[in-house]
Amino acid sequence: MTTFAESYDSAGKTIHPVTTYAMSGLGSTEQDYAVSCRSAVIGEGPAVRGEEVRDAMPAAESWLRRIGLLENYVS
């Protein structure tokens, strides 16, 4: 992702790091994006355990609502 992030024009953008993991959560993902996308705002991002992805929809919807990307969606 670093190669993509460094080549993408992130000026004026907000980037929300999203990751699945086995043990480390977001780890250094937020810091890595802050370095790769210096002109972007790094927003809140979720980390979902790999084995919990199938059941992550309620948490994902809650996160999307919290950051303002899922305001009027009815599931």
mmCIF file of the N, C-alpha and C atoms, coordinates in Angstrom:
data_MODEL
# 
_entry.id   MODEL 
# 
loop_
_atom_site.group_PDB 
_atom_site.id 
_atom_site.type_symbol 
_atom_site.label_atom_id 
_atom_site.label_alt_id 
_atom_site.label_comp_id 
_atom_site.label_asym_id 
_atom_site.label_entity_id 
_atom_site.label_seq_id 
_atom_site.pdbx_PDB_ins_code 
_atom_site.Cartn_x 
_atom_site.Cartn_y 
_atom_site.Cartn_z 
_atom_site.occupancy 
_atom_site.B_iso_or_equiv 
_atom_site.pdbx_formal_charge 
_atom_site.auth_seq_id 
_atom_site.auth_comp_id 
_atom_site.auth_asym_id 
_atom_site.auth_atom_id 
_atom_site.pdbx_PDB_model_num 
ATOM 1   N N  . MET A 1 1  ? 0.809   -1.191  0.000  1.00 0.00 ? 1  MET A N  1 
ATOM 2   C CA . MET A 1 1  ? 0.000   0.000   0.000  1.00 0.00 ? 1  MET A CA 1 
ATOM 3   C C  . MET A 1 1  ? 0.857   1.261   0.000  1.00 0.00 ? 1  MET A C  1 
ATOM 4   N N  . THR A 1 2  ? 2.055   1.177   0.533  1.00 0.00 ? 2  THR A N  1 
ATOM 5   C CA . THR A 1 2  ? 2.904   2.358   0.590  1.00 0.00 ? 2  THR A CA 1 
ATOM 6   C C  . THR A 1 2  ? 3.200   2.887   -0.808 1.00 0.00 ? 2  THR A C  1 
ATOM 7   N N  . THR A 1 3  ? 3.491   2.005   -1.761 1.00 0.00 ? 3  THR A N  1 
ATOM 8   C CA . THR A 1 3  ? 3.780   2.431   -3.128 1.00 0.00 ? 3  THR A CA 1 
ATOM 9   C C  . THR A 1 3  ? 2.591   3.177   -3.717 1.00 0.00 ? 3  THR A C  1 
ATOM 10  N N  . PHE A 1 4  ? 1.393   2.633   -3.545 1.00 0.00 ? 4  PHE A N  1 
ATOM 11  C CA . PHE A 1 4  ? 0.194   3.310   -4.029 1.00 0.00 ? 4  PHE A CA 1 
ATOM 12  C C  . PHE A 1 4  ? 0.011   4.648   -3.318 1.00 0.00 ? 4  PHE A C  1 
ATOM 13  N N  . ALA A 1 5  ? 0.099   4.646   -1.995 1.00 0.00 ? 5  ALA A N  1 
ATOM 14  C CA . ALA A 1 5  ? -0.127  5.867   -1.217 1.00 0.00 ? 5  ALA A CA 1 
ATOM 15  C C  . ALA A 1 5  ? 0.848   6.967   -1.610 1.00 0.00 ? 5  ALA A C  1 
ATOM 16  N N  . GLU A 1 6  ? 2.088   6.608   -1.842 1.00 0.00 ? 6  GLU A N  1 
ATOM 17  C CA . GLU A 1 6  ? 3.088   7.605   -2.220 1.00 0.00 ? 6  GLU A CA 1 
ATOM 18  C C  . GLU A 1 6  ? 2.855   8.157   -3.628 1.00 0.00 ? 6  GLU A C  1 
ATOM 19  N N  . SER A 1 7  ? 2.235   7.369   -4.493 1.00 0.00 ? 7  SER A N  1 
ATOM 20  C CA . SER A 1 7  ? 2.016   7.816   -5.865 1.00 0.00 ? 7  SER A CA 1 
ATOM 21  C C  . SER A 1 7  ? 0.671   8.526   -6.038 1.00 0.00 ? 7  SER A C  1 
ATOM 22  N N  . TYR A 1 8  ? -0.188  8.466   -5.039 1.00 0.00 ? 8  TYR A N  1 
ATOM 23  C CA . TYR A 1 8  ? -1.529  9.050   -5.109 1.00 0.00 ? 8  TYR A CA 1 
ATOM 24  C C  . TYR A 1 8  ? -1.493  10.494  -4.617 1.00 0.00 ? 8  TYR A C  1 
ATOM 25  N N  . ASP A 1 9  ? -2.153  11.413  -5.324 1.00 0.00 ? 9  ASP A N  1 
ATOM 26  C CA . ASP A 1 9  ? -2.220  12.806  -4.892 1.00 0.00 ? 9  ASP A CA 1 
ATOM 27  C C  . ASP A 1 9  ? -3.256  12.915  -3.784 1.00 0.00 ? 9  ASP A C  1 
ATOM 28  N N  . SER A 1 10 ? -2.797  12.997  -2.559 1.00 0.00 ? 10 SER A N  1 
ATOM 29  C CA . SER A 1 10 ? -3.690  13.006  -1.406 1.00 0.00 ? 10 SER A CA 1 
ATOM 30  C C  . SER A 1 10 ? -3.972  14.407  -0.877 1.00 0.00 ? 10 SER A C  1 
ATOM 31  N N  . ALA A 1 11 ? -3.545  15.429  -1.611 1.00 0.00 ? 11 ALA A N  1 
ATOM 32  C CA . ALA A 1 11 ? -3.754  16.813  -1.168 1.00 0.00 ? 11 ALA A CA 1 
ATOM 33  C C  . ALA A 1 11 ? -5.236  17.079  -0.939 1.00 0.00 ? 11 ALA A C  1 
ATOM 34  N N  . GLY A 1 12 ? -5.564  17.571  0.247  1.00 0.00 ? 12 GLY A N  1 
ATOM 35  C CA . GLY A 1 12 ? -6.938  17.915  0.574  1.00 0.00 ? 12 GLY A CA 1 
ATOM 36  C C  . GLY A 1 12 ? -7.842  16.733  0.867  1.00 0.00 ? 12 GLY A C  1 
ATOM 37  N N  . LYS A 1 13 ? -7.297  15.549  0.949  1.00 0.00 ? 13 LYS A N  1 
ATOM 38  C CA . LYS A 1 13 ? -8.087  14.337  1.186  1.00 0.00 ? 13 LYS A CA 1 
ATOM 39  C C  . LYS A 1 13 ? -7.998  13.899  2.646  1.00 0.00 ? 13 LYS A C  1 
ATOM 40  N N  . THR A 1 14 ? -8.995  13.150  3.082  1.00 0.00 ? 14 THR A N  1 
ATOM 41  C CA . THR A 1 14 ? -8.937  12.472  4.372  1.00 0.00 ? 14 THR A CA 1 
ATOM 42  C C  . THR A 1 14 ? -8.842  10.989  4.073  1.00 0.00 ? 14 THR A C  1 
ATOM 43  N N  . ILE A 1 15 ? -7.859  10.340  4.657  1.00 0.00 ? 15 ILE A N  1 
ATOM 44  C CA . ILE A 1 15 ? -7.633  8.910   4.442  1.00 0.00 ? 15 ILE A CA 1 
ATOM 45  C C  . ILE A 1 15 ? -7.935  8.171   5.736  1.00 0.00 ? 15 ILE A C  1 
ATOM 46  N N  . HIS A 1 16 ? -8.796  7.171   5.635  1.00 0.00 ? 16 HIS A N  1 
ATOM 47  C CA . HIS A 1 16 ? -9.150  6.339   6.777  1.00 0.00 ? 16 HIS A CA 1 
ATOM 48  C C  . HIS A 1 16 ? -8.522  4.963   6.564  1.00 0.00 ? 16 HIS A C  1 
ATOM 49  N N  . PRO A 1 17 ? -7.457  4.642   7.279  1.00 0.00 ? 17 PRO A N  1 
ATOM 50  C CA . PRO A 1 17 ? -6.836  3.324   7.109  1.00 0.00 ? 17 PRO A CA 1 
ATOM 51  C C  . PRO A 1 17 ? -7.753  2.215   7.620  1.00 0.00 ? 17 PRO A C  1 
ATOM 52  N N  . VAL A 1 18 ? -7.921  1.206   6.816  1.00 0.00 ? 18 VAL A N  1 
ATOM 53  C CA . VAL A 1 18 ? -8.751  0.046   7.160  1.00 0.00 ? 18 VAL A CA 1 
ATOM 54  C C  . VAL A 1 18 ? -7.879  -1.183  7.002  1.00 0.00 ? 18 VAL A C  1 
ATOM 55  N N  . THR A 1 19 ? -7.901  -2.057  7.984  1.00 0.00 ? 19 THR A N  1 
ATOM 56  C CA . THR A 1 19 ? -7.058  -3.245  7.890  1.00 0.00 ? 19 THR A CA 1 
ATOM 57  C C  . THR A 1 19 ? -7.707  -4.439  8.574  1.00 0.00 ? 19 THR A C  1 
ATOM 58  N N  . THR A 1 20 ? -7.345  -5.606  8.100  1.00 0.00 ? 20 THR A N  1 
ATOM 59  C CA . THR A 1 20 ? -7.659  -6.831  8.826  1.00 0.00 ? 20 THR A CA 1 
ATOM 60  C C  . THR A 1 20 ? -6.342  -7.316  9.417  1.00 0.00 ? 20 THR A C  1 
ATOM 61  N N  . TYR A 1 21 ? -6.436  -8.064  10.485 1.00 0.00 ? 21 TYR A N  1 
ATOM 62  C CA . TYR A 1 21 ? -5.208  -8.470  11.165 1.00 0.00 ? 21 TYR A CA 1 
ATOM 63  C C  . TYR A 1 21 ? -5.382  -9.799  11.860 1.00 0.00 ? 21 TYR A C  1 
ATOM 64  N N  . ALA A 1 22 ? -4.257  -10.364 12.262 1.00 0.00 ? 22 ALA A N  1 
ATOM 65  C CA . ALA A 1 22 ? -4.252  -11.591 13.056 1.00 0.00 ? 22 ALA A CA 1 
ATOM 66  C C  . ALA A 1 22 ? -3.899  -11.271 14.503 1.00 0.00 ? 22 ALA A C  1 
ATOM 67  N N  . MET A 1 23 ? -2.932  -10.337 14.714 1.00 0.00 ? 23 MET A N  1 
ATOM 68  C CA . MET A 1 23 ? -2.499  -10.064 16.076 1.00 0.00 ? 23 MET A CA 1 
ATOM 69  C C  . MET A 1 23 ? -2.243  -8.590  16.379 1.00 0.00 ? 23 MET A C  1 
ATOM 70  N N  . SER A 1 24 ? -2.004  -7.748  15.396 1.00 0.00 ? 24 SER A N  1 
ATOM 71  C CA . SER A 1 24 ? -1.458  -6.425  15.682 1.00 0.00 ? 24 SER A CA 1 
ATOM 72  C C  . SER A 1 24 ? -2.427  -5.256  15.613 1.00 0.00 ? 24 SER A C  1 
ATOM 73  N N  . GLY A 1 25 ? -3.687  -5.471  15.326 1.00 0.00 ? 25 GLY A N  1 
ATOM 74  C CA . GLY A 1 25 ? -4.599  -4.345  15.176 1.00 0.00 ? 25 GLY A CA 1 
ATOM 75  C C  . GLY A 1 25 ? -4.150  -3.453  14.038 1.00 0.00 ? 25 GLY A C  1 
ATOM 76  N N  . LEU A 1 26 ? -4.302  -2.160  14.205 1.00 0.00 ? 26 LEU A N  1 
ATOM 77  C CA . LEU A 1 26 ? -3.837  -1.230  13.169 1.00 0.00 ? 26 LEU A CA 1 
ATOM 78  C C  . LEU A 1 26 ? -2.326  -1.144  13.141 1.00 0.00 ? 26 LEU A C  1 
ATOM 79  N N  . GLY A 1 27 ? -1.660  -1.567  14.216 1.00 0.00 ? 27 GLY A N  1 
ATOM 80  C CA . GLY A 1 27 ? -0.205  -1.511  14.255 1.00 0.00 ? 27 GLY A CA 1 
ATOM 81  C C  . GLY A 1 27 ? 0.272   -0.105  13.960 1.00 0.00 ? 27 GLY A C  1 
ATOM 82  N N  . SER A 1 28 ? 1.180   0.043   13.020 1.00 0.00 ? 28 SER A N  1 
ATOM 83  C CA . SER A 1 28 ? 1.713   1.360   12.656 1.00 0.00 ? 28 SER A CA 1 
ATOM 84  C C  . SER A 1 28 ? 1.054   1.913   11.390 1.00 0.00 ? 28 SER A C  1 
ATOM 85  N N  . THR A 1 29 ? -0.081  1.352   11.002 1.00 0.00 ? 29 THR A N  1 
ATOM 86  C CA . THR A 1 29 ? -0.733  1.753   9.752  1.00 0.00 ? 29 THR A CA 1 
ATOM 87  C C  . THR A 1 29 ? -0.992  3.256   9.694  1.00 0.00 ? 29 THR A C  1 
ATOM 88  N N  . GLU A 1 30 ? -1.537  3.825   10.769 1.00 0.00 ? 30 GLU A N  1 
ATOM 89  C CA . GLU A 1 30 ? -1.835  5.260   10.760 1.00 0.00 ? 30 GLU A CA 1 
ATOM 90  C C  . GLU A 1 30 ? -0.563  6.090   10.572 1.00 0.00 ? 30 GLU A C  1 
ATOM 91  N N  . GLN A 1 31 ? 0.496   5.717   11.275 1.00 0.00 ? 31 GLN A N  1 
ATOM 92  C CA . GLN A 1 31 ? 1.763   6.441   11.142 1.00 0.00 ? 31 GLN A CA 1 
ATOM 93  C C  . GLN A 1 31 ? 2.352   6.255   9.742  1.00 0.00 ? 31 GLN A C  1 
ATOM 94  N N  . ASP A 1 32 ? 2.246   5.056   9.196  1.00 0.00 ? 32 ASP A N  1 
ATOM 95  C CA . ASP A 1 32 ? 2.764   4.795   7.851  1.00 0.00 ? 32 ASP A CA 1 
ATOM 96  C C  . ASP A 1 32 ? 2.054   5.665   6.814  1.00 0.00 ? 32 ASP A C  1 
ATOM 97  N N  . TYR A 1 33 ? 0.723   5.767   6.918  1.00 0.00 ? 33 TYR A N  1 
ATOM 98  C CA . TYR A 1 33 ? -0.018  6.620   5.989  1.00 0.00 ? 33 TYR A CA 1 
ATOM 99  C C  . TYR A 1 33 ? 0.313   8.085   6.201  1.00 0.00 ? 33 TYR A C  1 
ATOM 100 N N  . ALA A 1 34 ? 0.531   8.509   7.432  1.00 0.00 ? 34 ALA A N  1 
ATOM 101 C CA . ALA A 1 34 ? 0.892   9.897   7.701  1.00 0.00 ? 34 ALA A CA 1 
ATOM 102 C C  . ALA A 1 34 ? 2.203   10.253  7.003  1.00 0.00 ? 34 ALA A C  1 
ATOM 103 N N  . VAL A 1 35 ? 3.130   9.316   6.946  1.00 0.00 ? 35 VAL A N  1 
ATOM 104 C CA . VAL A 1 35 ? 4.408   9.547   6.262  1.00 0.00 ? 35 VAL A CA 1 
ATOM 105 C C  . VAL A 1 35 ? 4.219   9.508   4.744  1.00 0.00 ? 35 VAL A C  1 
ATOM 106 N N  . SER A 1 36 ? 3.442   8.543   4.251  1.00 0.00 ? 36 SER A N  1 
ATOM 107 C CA . SER A 1 36 ? 3.263   8.368   2.807  1.00 0.00 ? 36 SER A CA 1 
ATOM 108 C C  . SER A 1 36 ? 2.341   9.412   2.189  1.00 0.00 ? 36 SER A C  1 
ATOM 109 N N  . CYS A 1 37 ? 1.431   9.939   2.976  1.00 0.00 ? 37 CYS A N  1 
ATOM 110 C CA . CYS A 1 37 ? 0.419   10.881  2.469  1.00 0.00 ? 37 CYS A CA 1 
ATOM 111 C C  . CYS A 1 37 ? 0.483   12.166  3.276  1.00 0.00 ? 37 CYS A C  1 
ATOM 112 N N  . ARG A 1 38 ? 1.606   12.833  3.194  1.00 0.00 ? 38 ARG A N  1 
ATOM 113 C CA . ARG A 1 38 ? 1.858   14.016  4.036  1.00 0.00 ? 38 ARG A CA 1 
ATOM 114 C C  . ARG A 1 38 ? 0.828   15.132  3.865  1.00 0.00 ? 38 ARG A C  1 
ATOM 115 N N  . SER A 1 39 ? 0.212   15.243  2.699  1.00 0.00 ? 39 SER A N  1 
ATOM 116 C CA . SER A 1 39 ? -0.739  16.325  2.474  1.00 0.00 ? 39 SER A CA 1 
ATOM 117 C C  . SER A 1 39 ? -2.176  15.938  2.800  1.00 0.00 ? 39 SER A C  1 
ATOM 118 N N  . ALA A 1 40 ? -2.374  14.768  3.381  1.00 0.00 ? 40 ALA A N  1 
ATOM 119 C CA . ALA A 1 40 ? -3.712  14.295  3.727  1.00 0.00 ? 40 ALA A CA 1 
ATOM 120 C C  . ALA A 1 40 ? -3.932  14.360  5.235  1.00 0.00 ? 40 ALA A C  1 
ATOM 121 N N  . VAL A 1 41 ? -5.193  14.360  5.604  1.00 0.00 ? 41 VAL A N  1 
ATOM 122 C CA . VAL A 1 41 ? -5.575  14.182  6.998  1.00 0.00 ? 41 VAL A CA 1 
ATOM 123 C C  . VAL A 1 41 ? -5.782  12.687  7.190  1.00 0.00 ? 41 VAL A C  1 
ATOM 124 N N  . ILE A 1 42 ? -5.186  12.124  8.218  1.00 0.00 ? 42 ILE A N  1 
ATOM 125 C CA . ILE A 1 42 ? -5.372  10.698  8.495  1.00 0.00 ? 42 ILE A CA 1 
ATOM 126 C C  . ILE A 1 42 ? -6.485  10.574  9.533  1.00 0.00 ? 42 ILE A C  1 
ATOM 127 N N  . GLY A 1 43 ? -7.607  10.009  9.101  1.00 0.00 ? 43 GLY A N  1 
ATOM 128 C CA . GLY A 1 43 ? -8.776  9.874   9.962  1.00 0.00 ? 43 GLY A CA 1 
ATOM 129 C C  . GLY A 1 43 ? -8.789  8.549   10.687 1.00 0.00 ? 43 GLY A C  1 
ATOM 130 N N  . GLU A 1 44 ? -9.827  8.379   11.457 1.00 0.00 ? 44 GLU A N  1 
ATOM 131 C CA . GLU A 1 44 ? -10.022 7.147   12.222 1.00 0.00 ? 44 GLU A CA 1 
ATOM 132 C C  . GLU A 1 44 ? -10.222 5.972   11.275 1.00 0.00 ? 44 GLU A C  1 
ATOM 133 N N  . GLY A 1 45 ? -9.596  4.875   11.583 1.00 0.00 ? 45 GLY A N  1 
ATOM 134 C CA . GLY A 1 45 ? -9.767  3.676   10.776 1.00 0.00 ? 45 GLY A CA 1 
ATOM 135 C C  . GLY A 1 45 ? -9.977  2.456   11.649 1.00 0.00 ? 45 GLY A C  1 
ATOM 136 N N  . PRO A 1 46 ? -10.758 1.513   11.190 1.00 0.00 ? 46 PRO A N  1 
ATOM 137 C CA . PRO A 1 46 ? -10.988 0.306   11.966 1.00 0.00 ? 46 PRO A CA 1 
ATOM 138 C C  . PRO A 1 46 ? -9.952  -0.780  11.663 1.00 0.00 ? 46 PRO A C  1 
ATOM 139 N N  . ALA A 1 47 ? -9.794  -1.656  12.617 1.00 0.00 ? 47 ALA A N  1 
ATOM 140 C CA . ALA A 1 47 ? -8.995  -2.867  12.433 1.00 0.00 ? 47 ALA A CA 1 
ATOM 141 C C  . ALA A 1 47 ? -9.893  -4.032  12.815 1.00 0.00 ? 47 ALA A C  1 
ATOM 142 N N  . VAL A 1 48 ? -10.022 -4.985  11.926 1.00 0.00 ? 48 VAL A N  1 
ATOM 143 C CA . VAL A 1 48 ? -10.908 -6.128  12.153 1.00 0.00 ? 48 VAL A CA 1 
ATOM 144 C C  . VAL A 1 48 ? -10.083 -7.398  12.142 1.00 0.00 ? 48 VAL A C  1 
ATOM 145 N N  . ARG A 1 49 ? -10.233 -8.205  13.184 1.00 0.00 ? 49 ARG A N  1 
ATOM 146 C CA . ARG A 1 49 ? -9.544  -9.501  13.206 1.00 0.00 ? 49 ARG A CA 1 
ATOM 147 C C  . ARG A 1 49 ? -10.015 -10.328 12.017 1.00 0.00 ? 49 ARG A C  1 
ATOM 148 N N  . GLY A 1 50 ? -9.084  -10.981 11.357 1.00 0.00 ? 50 GLY A N  1 
ATOM 149 C CA . GLY A 1 50 ? -9.382  -11.754 10.163 1.00 0.00 ? 50 GLY A CA 1 
ATOM 150 C C  . GLY A 1 50 ? -10.528 -12.726 10.334 1.00 0.00 ? 50 GLY A C  1 
ATOM 151 N N  . GLU A 1 51 ? -10.551 -13.437 11.445 1.00 0.00 ? 51 GLU A N  1 
ATOM 152 C CA . GLU A 1 51 ? -11.612 -14.427 11.651 1.00 0.00 ? 51 GLU A CA 1 
ATOM 153 C C  . GLU A 1 51 ? -12.954 -13.793 12.020 1.00 0.00 ? 51 GLU A C  1 
ATOM 154 N N  . GLU A 1 52 ? -12.983 -12.468 12.236 1.00 0.00 ? 52 GLU A N  1 
ATOM 155 C CA . GLU A 1 52 ? -14.225 -11.777 12.588 1.00 0.00 ? 52 GLU A CA 1 
ATOM 156 C C  . GLU A 1 52 ? -14.805 -10.973 11.425 1.00 0.00 ? 52 GLU A C  1 
ATOM 157 N N  . VAL A 1 53 ? -14.160 -11.008 10.269 1.00 0.00 ? 53 VAL A N  1 
ATOM 158 C CA . VAL A 1 53 ? -14.601 -10.216 9.119  1.00 0.00 ? 53 VAL A CA 1 
ATOM 159 C C  . VAL A 1 53 ? -16.046 -10.539 8.759  1.00 0.00 ? 53 VAL A C  1 
ATOM 160 N N  . ARG A 1 54 ? -16.396 -11.788 8.762  1.00 0.00 ? 54 ARG A N  1 
ATOM 161 C CA . ARG A 1 54 ? -17.746 -12.203 8.375  1.00 0.00 ? 54 ARG A CA 1 
ATOM 162 C C  . ARG A 1 54 ? -18.823 -11.562 9.246  1.00 0.00 ? 54 ARG A C  1 
ATOM 163 N N  . ASP A 1 55 ? -18.498 -11.286 10.506 1.00 0.00 ? 55 ASP A N  1 
ATOM 164 C CA . ASP A 1 55 ? -19.473 -10.732 11.445 1.00 0.00 ? 55 ASP A CA 1 
ATOM 165 C C  . ASP A 1 55 ? -19.239 -9.249  11.737 1.00 0.00 ? 55 ASP A C  1 
ATOM 166 N N  . ALA A 1 56 ? -18.477 -8.581  10.900 1.00 0.00 ? 56 ALA A N  1 
ATOM 167 C CA . ALA A 1 56 ? -18.065 -7.202  11.175 1.00 0.00 ? 56 ALA A CA 1 
ATOM 168 C C  . ALA A 1 56 ? -19.033 -6.135  10.674 1.00 0.00 ? 56 ALA A C  1 
ATOM 169 N N  . MET A 1 57 ? -20.097 -6.517  9.994  1.00 0.00 ? 57 MET A N  1 
ATOM 170 C CA . MET A 1 57 ? -20.986 -5.518  9.402  1.00 0.00 ? 57 MET A CA 1 
ATOM 171 C C  . MET A 1 57 ? -21.534 -4.509  10.425 1.00 0.00 ? 57 MET A C  1 
ATOM 172 N N  . PRO A 1 58 ? -22.051 -4.913  11.573 1.00 0.00 ? 58 PRO A N  1 
ATOM 173 C CA . PRO A 1 58 ? -22.561 -3.907  12.525 1.00 0.00 ? 58 PRO A CA 1 
ATOM 174 C C  . PRO A 1 58 ? -21.478 -2.910  12.962 1.00 0.00 ? 58 PRO A C  1 
ATOM 175 N N  . ALA A 1 59 ? -20.287 -3.396  13.235 1.00 0.00 ? 59 ALA A N  1 
ATOM 176 C CA . ALA A 1 59 ? -19.196 -2.499  13.635 1.00 0.00 ? 59 ALA A CA 1 
ATOM 177 C C  . ALA A 1 59 ? -18.788 -1.601  12.470 1.00 0.00 ? 59 ALA A C  1 
ATOM 178 N N  . ALA A 1 60 ? -18.764 -2.141  11.254 1.00 0.00 ? 60 ALA A N  1 
ATOM 179 C CA . ALA A 1 60 ? -18.401 -1.345  10.075 1.00 0.00 ? 60 ALA A CA 1 
ATOM 180 C C  . ALA A 1 60 ? -19.437 -0.253  9.833  1.00 0.00 ? 60 ALA A C  1 
ATOM 181 N N  . GLU A 1 61 ? -20.715 -0.577  9.945  1.00 0.00 ? 61 GLU A N  1 
ATOM 182 C CA . GLU A 1 61 ? -21.764 0.423   9.769  1.00 0.00 ? 61 GLU A CA 1 
ATOM 183 C C  . GLU A 1 61 ? -21.668 1.507   10.835 1.00 0.00 ? 61 GLU A C  1 
ATOM 184 N N  . SER A 1 62 ? -21.400 1.106   12.066 1.00 0.00 ? 62 SER A N  1 
ATOM 185 C CA . SER A 1 62 ? -21.249 2.074   13.155 1.00 0.00 ? 62 SER A CA 1 
ATOM 186 C C  . SER A 1 62 ? -20.088 3.019   12.873 1.00 0.00 ? 62 SER A C  1 
ATOM 187 N N  . TRP A 1 63 ? -18.964 2.478   12.433 1.00 0.00 ? 63 TRP A N  1 
ATOM 188 C CA . TRP A 1 63 ? -17.788 3.297   12.104 1.00 0.00 ? 63 TRP A CA 1 
ATOM 189 C C  . TRP A 1 63 ? -18.100 4.252   10.953 1.00 0.00 ? 63 TRP A C  1 
ATOM 190 N N  . LEU A 1 64 ? -18.738 3.755   9.897  1.00 0.00 ? 64 LEU A N  1 
ATOM 191 C CA . LEU A 1 64 ? -19.071 4.608   8.752  1.00 0.00 ? 64 LEU A CA 1 
ATOM 192 C C  . LEU A 1 64 ? -20.019 5.737   9.154  1.00 0.00 ? 64 LEU A C  1 
ATOM 193 N N  . ARG A 1 65 ? -20.955 5.452   10.045 1.00 0.00 ? 65 ARG A N  1 
ATOM 194 C CA . ARG A 1 65 ? -21.842 6.511   10.546 1.00 0.00 ? 65 ARG A CA 1 
ATOM 195 C C  . ARG A 1 65 ? -21.052 7.531   11.369 1.00 0.00 ? 65 ARG A C  1 
ATOM 196 N N  . ARG A 1 66 ? -20.168 7.038   12.235 1.00 0.00 ? 66 ARG A N  1 
ATOM 197 C CA . ARG A 1 66 ? -19.378 7.905   13.111 1.00 0.00 ? 66 ARG A CA 1 
ATOM 198 C C  . ARG A 1 66 ? -18.520 8.879   12.312 1.00 0.00 ? 66 ARG A C  1 
ATOM 199 N N  . ILE A 1 67 ? -17.972 8.443   11.178 1.00 0.00 ? 67 ILE A N  1 
ATOM 200 C CA . ILE A 1 67 ? -17.112 9.329   10.387 1.00 0.00 ? 67 ILE A CA 1 
ATOM 201 C C  . ILE A 1 67 ? -17.904 10.088  9.317  1.00 0.00 ? 67 ILE A C  1 
ATOM 202 N N  . GLY A 1 68 ? -19.212 9.897   9.298  1.00 0.00 ? 68 GLY A N  1 
ATOM 203 C CA . GLY A 1 68 ? -20.062 10.673  8.397  1.00 0.00 ? 68 GLY A CA 1 
ATOM 204 C C  . GLY A 1 68 ? -20.169 10.169  6.982  1.00 0.00 ? 68 GLY A C  1 
ATOM 205 N N  . LEU A 1 69 ? -19.817 8.930   6.736  1.00 0.00 ? 69 LEU A N  1 
ATOM 206 C CA . LEU A 1 69 ? -19.904 8.384   5.377  1.00 0.00 ? 69 LEU A CA 1 
ATOM 207 C C  . LEU A 1 69 ? -21.128 7.510   5.148  1.00 0.00 ? 69 LEU A C  1 
ATOM 208 N N  . LEU A 1 70 ? -21.921 7.295   6.189  1.00 0.00 ? 70 LEU A N  1 
ATOM 209 C CA . LEU A 1 70 ? -23.099 6.446   6.053  1.00 0.00 ? 70 LEU A CA 1 
ATOM 210 C C  . LEU A 1 70 ? -24.211 7.087   6.893  1.00 0.00 ? 70 LEU A C  1 
ATOM 211 N N  . GLU A 1 71 ? -24.706 8.214   6.404  1.00 0.00 ? 71 GLU A N  1 
ATOM 212 C CA . GLU A 1 71 ? -25.668 8.969   7.184  1.00 0.00 ? 71 GLU A CA 1 
ATOM 213 C C  . GLU A 1 71 ? -27.098 8.491   7.015  1.00 0.00 ? 71 GLU A C  1 
ATOM 214 N N  . ASN A 1 72 ? -27.530 8.258   5.791  1.00 0.00 ? 72 ASN A N  1 
ATOM 215 C CA . ASN A 1 72 ? -28.941 7.971   5.546  1.00 0.00 ? 72 ASN A CA 1 
ATOM 216 C C  . ASN A 1 72 ? -29.195 6.558   5.062  1.00 0.00 ? 72 ASN A C  1 
ATOM 217 N N  . TYR A 1 73 ? -28.234 5.692   5.248  1.00 0.00 ? 73 TYR A N  1 
ATOM 218 C CA . TYR A 1 73 ? -28.357 4.316   4.780  1.00 0.00 ? 73 TYR A CA 1 
ATOM 219 C C  . TYR A 1 73 ? -29.244 3.520   5.732  1.00 0.00 ? 73 TYR A C  1 
ATOM 220 N N  . VAL A 1 74 ? -30.169 2.772   5.190  1.00 0.00 ? 74 VAL A N  1 
ATOM 221 C CA . VAL A 1 74 ? -30.987 1.875   5.994  1.00 0.00 ? 74 VAL A CA 1 
ATOM 222 C C  . VAL A 1 74 ? -30.677 0.461   5.527  1.00 0.00 ? 74 VAL A C  1 
ATOM 223 N N  . SER A 1 75 ? -30.216 -0.370  6.444  1.00 0.00 ? 75 SER A N  1 
ATOM 224 C CA . SER A 1 75 ? -29.838 -1.741  6.053  1.00 0.00 ? 75 SER A CA 1 
ATOM 225 C C  . SER A 1 75 ? -31.029 -2.663  6.071  1.00 0.00 ? 75 SER A C  1 
# 
